[in-house]
Amino acid sequence: MAGTTETMGTGLPRGFRSAEQGWPELHRIPHPPRRLPLLGDVLGADRHRPLQDSMRFARELGPVFRRRAFGKEFVFVWGSRFVADLADESRFAKHVGLGVANLRPLAGDGLFTAYNHEPNWQLAHDVLAPGFGREAMEGYHGMMLAVTGRLTDHWDRQLAAGRTVDVPGDMTRLTLETIARTGFGHDFGSFERERPHPFVTAMVGTLSYAQQLNSVPGPLAPLLLRAAARRNAADMAYLNRTVDGLVAARRRSGGGEGDLLDRMLATAHPETGERLSAENVRKQVITFLVAGHETTSGALSFALYHLARHPEIAARARAEVDRVWGDTERPAYDRIAKLRYVRRVLDESLRLWPTAPAFAREARQDTVLAGEHPMRRGAWAMVLTPMLHREPEVWGEDAERFDPDRFTAPAVRARPPHVFKPFGTGARACIGRQFALHEATLVLGLLLRRYDLSADPGYRLTVAERLTLMPEGLRLRLERRPRRPEARTPGGADTRLHRTGATPPS
Ligand code: HEM
């Protein structure tokens, strides 16, 4: 769908095409039974948890359903047969819709929010993709270890003071510092602050605002959201100022160590010789600072929640870390992917709560979805990933149960393709997937080995939504594990991670 950077003041992107126009047989798609005139399907809805509302409707209405809001219809899809069809890149593509489109004023034609037809998508993709290749990742590894060392220093201090730890808050500190350091040579000093860095507060503000725009009835939006819109403008201005400062410092210094920012500023497209414009660099820096930490922070937080809830799974994961890493506190790059079980814990966490929980797909041409529902060119649907990941026919009747062994190689091979999509699909799937998985596996390995983790028995999982998902209010109690007597690596000296402080190893 073509569009501009603005919304119409109604929360809907300009040029928005509703399902009435795009789905000629919309009447065949079920909707919630009790609809209110003007407002649509809002009965029982929780404005702060639209995704979990949609999950509830999905359970009632089946694999393809619709909801009405702002006087417009929206189609949601989660049945694996339909999602597999939407993954066909020859007939469907990413749709920049709703929440994602609402981020356009901030992230413009940056990689995540670019419309498919915008030339800066391909240019930035080609220039930045090598920044996520193996060689680049190896370069980030030492910095990821160093940032994790800052986290464990912080957790050791909390432990010594007899305090529990704030999991989402600290995972956000960790992942923000990691992307800032590896991507932009920048240090936000998150672990030295009591409260979240203002960058995080402003980011959460804009993400929440983008989500809010989706849930306020169209004609009333400008009125109801006046104060929120003012705050959002201030948040955006702060984010832009931060990024401009960071870029200006790099230009003054004459270049970094070949990180993402260097690529953005200096690398020409290998074929066309074209470079990113200054305005586009600003959009990309914001995009990577936000996309590069918020979702990984949630993924780590959910994984820690499950590990704390399932001591037998934690014990198995820890035994793997001990076996594969020995006692080296600075595991080498190629030791991370060897933590197969820890990786399964992560996959299983992302199955139940994929932290970027929906993505939208649009028809490139007139077509029929899975042979059942006609769609006109430009018509689109929202894929509800957490429901796709719970489909009983694929995952079994016990799909709600946390079981990392769903991700053993034979179990994965036995399932059809396109049933596990935490990183989206096709050409516009997540560029940072390997980065996130490497970082999260490394962090879980180090934390498991250092601490026993337990949740407050009274804690009930509540999932907070701000376009992304996060376990709300999760705190863990830590106990330091005794070091094993043979404090040697399988092949080298034992250097203590937490003593390396913030200095990245070369
Ligand atoms: C567990 C962590 C992560 C999850 C669950 C996740 C999920 C996703 C999903 C679902 C999409 C596709 C969205 C759509 O189709 O509209 C996406 C795209 C993207 N992600 Fe991630 N992501 C994660 C980590 C990262 C990291 C670490 C980075 C950067 C360092 C990153 C950067 C991006 C970018 C730039 C895009 C847009 C790609 C494009 O359209 O070309 N993500 N991510």
Boltz pocket constraint, residues with backbone or C-beta under 6 A from the ligand:
constraints:
  - pocket:
      binder: B
      contacts: [[A, 94], [A, 95], [A, 100], [A, 111], [A, 112], [A, 113], [A, 125], [A, 179], [A, 287], [A, 288], [A, 291], [A, 292], [A, 293], [A, 295], [A, 296], [A, 299], [A, 354], [A, 355], [A, 356], [A, 358], [A, 359], [A, 360], [A, 421], [A, 422], [A, 423], [A, 424], [A, 425], [A, 427], [A, 428], [A, 429], [A, 430], [A, 431], [A, 432], [A, 433], [A, 435], [A, 436]]
      max_distance: 6.0
